[in-house]
Each structure stands twice: as structure tokens, then as C-alpha cells.
Amino acid sequence: MARVKSRAITALGIICLILCLASGGVFVCRRLGYRESAKTYEKIREETVSTESDVTDSSVVNTDQLLAMNPDYAFWIEIPGTDISYPVVQTANNSDYLRKSFIGEYKVGGCIFIDAACPSDLSGRNTVIYGHRMYDGTMFSGLSEYQNSDYAAEHAELRIYLREEIRIYRLFSVRQTDQWDDYARTTFENDNDYAEWMEDQLSQSLYDPEPVSLMQAALRCFRYLYP
């Protein structure tokens, strides 16, 4: 009986060891995946974004080169003073780039993309942009810092590099959302419906950011997609 018990304990110990090794392997693979994803986007920045051009010049970003890399490219997004500086894509659905990088490789961090229902030229009233909140601080992970009002005040500017122009937006509302939230609305019945929705976004903000006009607040919604 004692021998059977001993074997059972040994077997249990082996199983626990296998589970530990498996868990450790998954952790290491994930960390390596994060690192490779970060390297991919670092290389893209080095090849397509100039550090010498005036920030008011749309040639800061080499649009032609980015389109040659990926015809799904829409624009470049950047929040000065943060690590958020990425190419943004768009396709006919919201799943293509969940785990696919800008250059088409499988990467856990995927690529930042525009909701399929939104015009890629930012002509819609509400442009929704999706990105993973990665545990290594890449992609849209830095948006978590905006829960701190002082940090938000220091990083309230967002730049969009379109093909022929640069658009600069100011922080409008800061809050956490979920899948049932109406932050992702892309159609509105009329101006009053849109104004009411805007007021609702303001009322749910964690704090009162610097007042801005409705035109400046055209790009306002981010969503965290957890890996």
C-alpha cells in the first residue's frame, strides 16, 4: 500500500513538473513573441519615418513606401512623448490584423487598425481605432497612463499623418470601456443625435480634459484588445 502511495506521489510530482515546464515554455514563447513584434515595428519606423523633417510636413512619413509594404495602409498615428507611433491599416473586417503584423507575419501584437465601418480618411463623425494593450508596454498599452490626469495633460496631442496632410487632435474624453459600450457608434440620425452622444462621452470621462471644439474631437475613441 505504501509503495502504491509512493508511486502516486511520484506521478503527481512528475505531472506538476510537466505543467510547470509547459507554463514556463508558454511564458518564454510569449515574451519572445513580444520582442519580435517590437523589433518589427521598430524597423518599419526606421525605414519609413524621418526624424529630421519638420513635424508639420506630411513627408515625415513615407506614405509611398508604406503602401508598397502593405496596400491596407491608411495612415500613421503618433502621440508625441509616448511610445505610440505606428502604421494603421483597414480591411473589410475587424479580424484580419488581430494577430497579423503590418508586414503580414503572425505576431501576437497584431497591427493597429481602423474599424471596418469607418472611412479611412477620417471623414466620419466617429473614427474607432483598435490596438492590443500588450504586457510589454507596446502597441496601445500606454493608453493606460491616461487614467492619470497629469500625464494626460502632458500628452494631450495626437497626430495623424495622412497621405497629403497632418491632422492634430486634442484629448477629448478618458474612460475605460467594454464590449457593450456605445463608444464605437459610427452612424447618427442627425446633428442632435450626434451632439447628445458627444455629451454622453464627456459625462463619462474620468476627469475634465482641456476644453476642445467638436471638430478637434473628431478622433476620440480607443479600445483595448487584450492579448
Long-range contacts (C-beta under 8 A, 24 or more apart in sequence): 30-108, 31-136, 33-107, 33-108, 33-109, 34-108, 34-109, 34-134, 34-135, 34-136, 34-138, 35-136, 36-107, 37-101, 37-107, 37-108, 37-109, 37-134, 37-138, 38-109, 38-136, 38-138, 40-101, 40-102, 40-103, 40-105, 40-107, 41-86, 41-101, 41-102, 41-138, 44-69, 44-87, 44-102, 44-103, 45-85, 48-87, 49-76, 49-85, 55-80, 55-159, 55-166, 56-166, 57-166, 58-161, 58-162, 58-163, 58-164, 58-165, 58-166, 60-161, 60-166, 61-161, 63-161, 63-163, 69-102, 69-103, 70-102, 70-103, 70-104, 72-96, 72-97, 73-102, 74-114, 74-120, 75-120, 75-122, 75-160, 75-161, 75-162, 75-163, 76-160, 76-161, 77-112, 77-129, 77-158, 77-159, 77-160, 77-161, 78-158, 78-159, 78-160, 78-161, 79-142, 79-155, 79-157, 79-158, 79-159, 80-155, 80-157, 80-159, 81-154, 81-155, 82-142, 82-145, 82-155, 83-137, 83-138, 83-142, 84-139, 84-140, 84-142, 84-143, 86-111, 86-112, 86-131, 86-139, 87-111, 87-112, 88-112, 88-113, 88-114, 88-129, 89-113, 89-114, 90-114, 90-116, 90-118, 90-120, 91-116, 92-116, 94-130, 98-225, 108-132, 108-134, 108-227, 109-134, 109-138, 109-139, 109-227, 110-139, 110-225, 112-139, 112-140, 115-184, 115-186, 117-186, 117-187, 118-186, 121-162, 122-160, 122-162, 122-167, 122-218, 122-219, 124-186, 125-186, 125-188, 125-194, 125-218, 126-184, 126-185, 126-186, 126-197, 126-218, 126-220, 126-221, 127-218, 127-219, 127-221, 128-183, 128-184, 128-186, 128-221, 128-223, 129-219, 129-221, 129-222, 129-223, 130-222, 130-223, 130-225, 131-222, 131-223, 131-224, 131-225, 132-224, 132-225, 132-226, 132-227, 133-224, 133-225, 133-226, 133-227, 134-227, 135-227, 140-222, 140-224, 143-222, 143-224, 146-171, 146-174, 147-174, 147-176, 147-206, 149-206, 149-207, 152-207, 152-209, 153-209, 153-210, 156-209, 156-210, 158-219, 160-219, 167-219, 169-216, 169-217, 169-218, 169-219, 169-220, 170-209, 170-210, 170-212, 170-216, 170-217, 171-209, 171-210, 171-212, 172-201, 172-202, 172-209, 172-212, 172-216, 172-217, 172-220, 173-201, 173-202, 173-204, 173-205, 173-209, 173-217, 173-220, 174-205, 174-206, 174-207, 174-209, 175-201, 175-204, 175-205, 175-206, 176-224, 177-221, 177-223, 183-221, 183-223, 184-221, 184-223
